Amino acid sequence: MIIKTCGLREPENIQAVSALGVDWIGLIFYPKSPRYIGHQANLQAFLKEEKRHEGKLKRVGVFVNAEFREVLEAVHDYELDYVQLHGGEGAVYCATLQQLWQDSSIRKAGIIRAFRVSRAFDFGITVDYEAYCDYFLFDTKGQEYGGTGHKFDWEILDRYTGKTPFLLSGGIGSEDAAAVKAVKHPALAGIDVNSKFEIEPGLKDASKLATFLSKLKS
């Protein structure tokens, strides 16, 4: 199971979380997010150096309705492995990103399309994205873009019959290890954790996360 920890932005914290054995780390490029990485020269320099020691750890950049140039530059500058689209980006947007990468020699990334899920969510809309996305991410629907810190009803995942693997997100906390392990959907590839493991926005409690990972893997 893929374990993605999102909303990181402090070099020492990134190093501490990475050492726990998570699979993916998420960097948020949405300026309205309290976890926005901003323009930190020290962070970019740290990540370039850290890439040499990360092994199989993947980096995910989170974007909301960003201009293509912004996404392409971030993938290159931060050596991202995936871009996670968390806004209103349509299938054409995803197709265009793929085409831009195919037509150039710049660093390429996989695409994760996030969907904001409520009980009324129509999983049929994911079909249009299947040709362009490596993964989907199902998160709880809120009033604004970004996470809510709350779960949606995981039972409705049974309505998803697509073949694209997905990550489960939304309010997963340290007490949810058993509930996560109980989800048996064949397309479940992993989970995305964030605010429930924070000391403050953008700063993760590595000890709390380590305890959760131990329970999850036991």
C-alpha positions as CSV (number, residue, x, y, z in Angstrom):
1,M,0.0,0.0,0.0
2,I,1.3,3.4,-1.0
3,I,1.6,5.9,1.9
4,K,1.5,9.5,0.8
5,T,2.1,12.3,3.4
6,C,1.0,15.6,2.0
7,G,1.5,19.2,2.9
8,L,5.2,19.2,3.8
9,R,7.3,22.3,3.4
10,E,10.1,22.4,6.0
11,P,13.4,20.7,5.1
12,E,14.0,19.1,8.5
13,N,10.4,17.9,8.7
14,I,10.6,16.4,5.2
15,Q,13.8,14.6,6.2
16,A,12.2,13.2,9.4
17,V,9.0,12.0,7.6
18,S,10.9,10.5,4.7
19,A,13.0,8.5,7.1
20,L,9.9,6.8,8.4
21,G,9.5,4.8,5.2
22,V,6.6,6.7,3.6
23,D,6.4,6.2,-0.2
24,W,5.3,9.6,-1.4
25,I,5.6,13.1,-0.1
26,G,3.3,15.9,-1.2
27,L,4.3,19.5,-1.8
28,I,1.5,22.0,-2.2
29,F,1.8,24.7,-4.9
30,Y,-1.6,26.3,-4.3
31,P,-1.1,29.8,-2.9
32,K,-4.3,29.8,-1.0
33,S,-3.4,26.7,1.0
34,P,-1.9,27.2,4.5
35,R,0.6,24.6,3.5
36,Y,1.7,26.4,0.4
37,I,5.5,25.9,0.0
38,G,6.0,29.5,-1.3
39,H,9.2,30.6,-2.9
40,Q,11.8,29.1,-0.6
41,A,15.3,29.0,-2.1
42,N,16.5,26.9,0.8
43,L,13.8,24.3,0.2
44,Q,14.6,24.0,-3.5
45,A,18.3,23.6,-2.7
46,F,17.5,21.0,0.0
47,L,15.3,19.0,-2.3
48,K,17.9,18.9,-5.1
49,E,20.5,17.6,-2.7
50,E,18.0,15.2,-1.0
51,K,17.0,13.6,-4.3
52,R,20.3,11.8,-4.3
53,H,19.5,10.0,-1.1
54,E,15.7,9.4,-1.4
55,G,15.8,6.0,-3.1
56,K,12.3,5.0,-4.1
57,L,10.6,8.0,-2.4
58,K,8.3,9.8,-4.9
59,R,7.4,13.5,-4.9
60,V,4.0,14.8,-5.7
61,G,3.2,18.4,-6.5
62,V,-0.4,19.5,-5.7
63,F,-1.9,22.1,-8.0
64,V,-5.3,23.8,-8.3
65,N,-6.2,25.2,-11.7
66,A,-2.6,26.2,-12.4
67,E,-1.3,27.5,-15.6
68,F,0.6,24.9,-17.7
69,R,3.8,26.8,-17.4
70,E,3.6,26.8,-13.6
71,V,3.2,23.0,-13.6
72,L,6.0,22.3,-16.0
73,E,8.4,24.6,-14.2
74,A,7.6,23.0,-10.8
75,V,8.1,19.5,-12.2
76,H,11.5,20.5,-13.4
77,D,12.6,22.7,-10.5
78,Y,11.4,20.4,-7.7
79,E,12.0,17.2,-9.6
80,L,8.5,16.0,-9.1
81,D,7.4,12.5,-10.0
82,Y,3.7,13.2,-10.1
83,V,1.4,16.2,-10.3
84,Q,-1.9,16.0,-8.4
85,L,-4.7,18.1,-9.9
86,H,-7.1,19.2,-7.2
87,G,-9.2,21.9,-8.9
88,G,-11.6,21.9,-11.8
89,E,-9.1,20.5,-14.4
90,G,-10.9,18.6,-17.1
91,A,-9.7,15.7,-19.2
92,V,-8.5,18.1,-21.9
93,Y,-6.2,19.7,-19.4
94,C,-4.7,16.3,-18.5
95,A,-4.3,15.5,-22.2
96,T,-2.6,18.8,-22.9
97,L,-0.1,18.2,-20.1
98,Q,0.7,14.8,-21.5
99,Q,1.2,16.3,-25.0
100,L,3.4,19.1,-23.7
101,W,5.7,16.5,-22.1
102,Q,5.7,14.4,-25.2
103,D,6.7,17.4,-27.4
104,S,9.7,18.4,-25.2
105,S,12.7,17.0,-23.5
106,I,11.9,18.5,-20.1
107,R,11.3,16.4,-17.0
108,K,8.0,14.5,-17.2
109,A,5.6,13.4,-14.4
110,G,2.7,11.1,-13.9
111,I,-0.8,12.6,-13.3
112,I,-3.1,12.1,-10.3
113,R,-6.6,13.5,-10.6
114,A,-8.2,14.3,-7.3
115,F,-12.0,14.1,-7.0
116,R,-14.0,15.7,-4.2
117,V,-16.4,13.0,-3.1
118,S,-19.8,13.3,-1.4
119,R,-22.6,10.7,-1.1
120,A,-24.1,12.1,-4.3
121,F,-20.8,11.8,-6.3
122,D,-21.0,10.2,-9.7
123,F,-18.0,8.0,-10.1
124,G,-18.9,7.8,-13.8
125,I,-17.1,11.1,-14.4
126,T,-13.8,9.5,-13.8
127,V,-14.1,7.5,-17.1
128,D,-13.0,10.6,-19.2
129,Y,-9.7,10.8,-17.3
130,E,-8.7,7.1,-17.4
131,A,-6.5,7.5,-20.5
132,Y,-4.5,10.3,-19.0
133,C,-4.1,9.6,-15.3
134,D,-1.9,7.1,-13.5
135,Y,-4.0,7.4,-10.3
136,F,-7.1,9.0,-9.0
137,L,-7.4,10.4,-5.5
138,F,-10.8,10.4,-3.7
139,D,-11.1,13.1,-1.1
140,T,-13.9,14.6,0.9
141,K,-15.9,17.4,-0.8
142,G,-15.7,20.7,0.9
143,Q,-16.7,24.3,0.2
144,E,-13.2,25.2,-0.9
145,Y,-10.4,23.4,-2.8
146,G,-8.1,21.3,-0.7
147,G,-8.6,18.9,2.1
148,T,-11.3,19.2,4.8
149,G,-9.9,17.1,7.6
150,H,-13.0,15.0,7.5
151,K,-13.9,11.5,6.1
152,F,-16.5,10.8,3.5
153,D,-18.6,7.6,3.7
154,W,-16.1,5.0,2.5
155,E,-18.9,2.5,1.7
156,I,-19.7,4.5,-1.4
157,L,-16.3,3.4,-2.9
158,D,-18.1,0.2,-3.9
159,R,-19.7,2.3,-6.6
160,Y,-16.3,2.9,-8.3
161,T,-15.8,0.2,-10.9
162,G,-13.0,1.7,-12.8
163,K,-9.6,0.1,-13.3
164,T,-7.5,3.2,-12.6
165,P,-6.0,2.7,-9.1
166,F,-6.8,5.3,-6.5
167,L,-5.6,6.8,-3.2
168,L,-8.0,7.3,-0.3
169,S,-7.8,10.7,1.4
170,G,-9.8,12.8,3.8
171,G,-9.5,13.0,7.5
172,I,-7.4,9.8,8.0
173,G,-5.9,9.9,11.5
174,S,-3.9,7.8,13.9
175,E,-6.9,5.9,15.1
176,D,-7.9,4.8,11.6
177,A,-5.3,2.1,10.8
178,A,-7.7,-0.8,11.3
179,A,-10.4,0.9,9.2
180,V,-8.0,1.5,6.4
181,K,-6.9,-2.1,6.4
182,A,-10.6,-3.1,6.3
183,V,-11.1,-1.4,2.9
184,K,-10.8,-4.2,0.4
185,H,-11.6,-2.4,-2.9
186,P,-9.5,-4.0,-5.7
187,A,-8.4,-0.6,-7.1
188,L,-7.2,0.8,-3.7
189,A,-3.5,1.6,-4.2
190,G,-2.8,3.6,-1.0
191,I,-3.8,6.4,1.3
192,D,-3.0,10.1,1.6
193,V,-2.6,11.6,5.1
194,N,-2.2,15.2,6.1
195,S,-3.8,17.4,8.7
196,K,-4.5,14.7,11.3
197,F,-0.8,14.3,11.8
198,E,0.1,18.0,12.1
199,I,1.6,20.1,14.9
200,E,0.6,23.1,12.8
201,P,-0.2,23.5,9.0
202,G,2.8,22.3,7.1
203,L,4.6,20.7,10.1
204,K,4.0,17.0,10.6
205,D,4.3,15.1,13.9
206,A,6.8,12.4,12.9
207,S,6.3,10.4,16.1
208,K,2.6,10.3,15.7
209,L,3.0,9.3,12.0
210,A,5.5,6.6,13.0
211,T,3.0,5.0,15.4
212,F,0.3,5.0,12.7
213,L,2.5,3.4,10.2
214,S,3.5,0.7,12.6
215,K,-0.2,-0.1,13.2
216,L,-0.9,0.0,9.5
217,K,1.8,-2.5,8.7
218,S,1.3,-4.8,11.6
